[in-house]
Amino acid sequence: MSSKVSYNLDNIREILNADKFNVSKSLRFILLGLVIIGIVAFFMILNHGDAKRAWAVFQVNSIYWTVMSAAGTCFTAVFYITNAEWSRPVRRIFESYSNFFLISPLLFVIMYFFGADHVFSWIHEPVGTKGKDFWLSKDFLYLRDLLALSLIIVISRKAVKLTLKRHLLVARS
């Protein structure tokens, strides 16, 4: 038995030549309005004395969407590794999750400079154990997180690039 995967070139060319998915102007307006409402709500909570809660929500949302991006690209890698031809209708949706990684580092930096002091009470208080002081210091904590985030971003973007490259190479032949 041959393990070579056969491709239907007509299907791949049809997918590559398909029209872009367009969002209507009214839906864009609604989505932009929701983003603005979220930003205004964040600053209202921040300015009315509940900074700890505002930054905790910011952190949870940043982590949630970063993990969702990583999960989407993991599914992309699984589709690629297993030659899952059935996944064509949804594959590009999972690949698009990796686009959040374009703003994820920005959210990380905002949290480091402005929110970490509000979320992590142990940054200003002594931990008690000598070994934990360095491990839980703000700079070392964020350095570890930055390295992990960078690794996740590089691997995820590479996985998406490989899946797109595979189909573009097949379409050219």
N, C-alpha and C positions, 0 to 999 in steps of 0.2 A: 504494500500500500504506500502510496506517495503522500508525503506530508505537505506537499506544495498546495498553497491556497489558490483557488481560481477566483478571478475577479470578473465581474460583469462590467466591462468598460463603459457600456452605455449608461448603466446606473450611476457610476461614479462621475461621469461627465455631466449627467443630468443634475446631480447633487451640486457639483462645482459651479454649474452655470445657472443655478436657480436664483431667483430674485432674493434680495435681502429681505429679512423680516423687518417690517416697518411698524412702528408704534404710532398710532394716530396722535395728532397734535393735542386733542383734548385729554387723552390718557397721559401724555407727557406733562401737560399742565397740571393734572391731578397729582402725578408722582412728584413733580417738582414742589408743588404745594405741600405735600406730606413731608418732604425732606426739610423744607423751611419751617414747618410746624415743629418738627423734631428738634431742629437746631434752636429755635426760639424757646421751646420747653426746657431744653437742657440749660440754656443760659438763665432762664427764669428760676429754675430750681437752684442753680449755682449761686445766683445773686440774692436769693432769699434765705440764706443761711444754712442750707442743707447740702453743702459742697461734698461731703462724704458720700451721700446717696447719689448725687449727680455723677460723680466720678466712678462710683461702683457700677452704675448702669452703663456708663461709657465703656468701662473695662469689659464687662460681661458681653456687651454687644460686639465689641471689637474682637474678642476671643471667639465668640460664637460664629461670626461670619468668616473669620480666618479658618476655623476648623471646617466649616461648610465648604470653603474653597478647596481645602486639602482633601476633603472627602470626595468632592466631585472629580478632582484630578486622579484620585485613587481608583475610582470607578473607570475613568478613562484608561488608566494603565491596565486594569483588569480586562477591559474590552480588547485592548491591543494585544495583550499577552495570550489571551484565549481565542483570538481571531473570531470574536463574537459578531458575526455578520447580522444577527438579529437586532443589534443595538444601533444600527445606522440612523433610525429616526430620532433617537435620543442622545446619541454620542456627542453631537456638537453642543447640546445643552450642558452636558457635564464638562466639556472642554471649556465652555465659557465661564464656568465658576472660577477658573484660575485668574480671570481678569480682576477679581477683588484684590489679588496680591499686588496690584499696582498702587492701591491706596492703603493697604494694610501697614506698610512700614511708616507711613505718615501718621496713622493713628497710634502706632507704637511710640513714636517720638513725642507726640502730643501728651500721651499718658505719662511718659518718663519725665518730661519737663514740668508739667502742670498738675497731673493728677495723682502721682505716686504717693506724695506726702499725705494726701487725704485718705487714700485707700489702705495703705500699709501703716498701721499705728506703730509697729515695731521698728520703723526706720528711725524714729526719734527717741524711743525708749530702749534702755539696755535690755538685751535678751536674757542675760544671766549666765549663760554658758560661754566659755571663751571661744570654743570652736565655731559657735553659731554666729558670732559677731561678724566675722568676715563673710561667711556663707550667705547671711541675710542682709548684707549691706546693699544699699540701693544700687550702687554702681555694678557690683558683681552680679546681683540678681538680674539686672537688665542686660548686662553683657551676655550672660548665659541665654537669656530669652532671645536676644538679638541674633546670636549664633544659631539657635534652633530655628527661629523664624527664617533666617537667611537660607539655611539648609533646606527647609520645607519649600521655600519659594523656588530655589534653583532646581530641585528635583521635580517639583510639580510642573514648572514651565518646560523643562526638558521632556517630560512625559507627553505633554500636549504637543510640543513641537514634533516629536517622533511620530505621533499618530497623524498629524496633518501632513508631514513629509511623505509618509507612506502612501497616502491617497493621492497626493500631487504627483509623485513619481509614477504611480500606476496610470494616472490620467494622461500623462505625457506620452506614454508608450502606445 
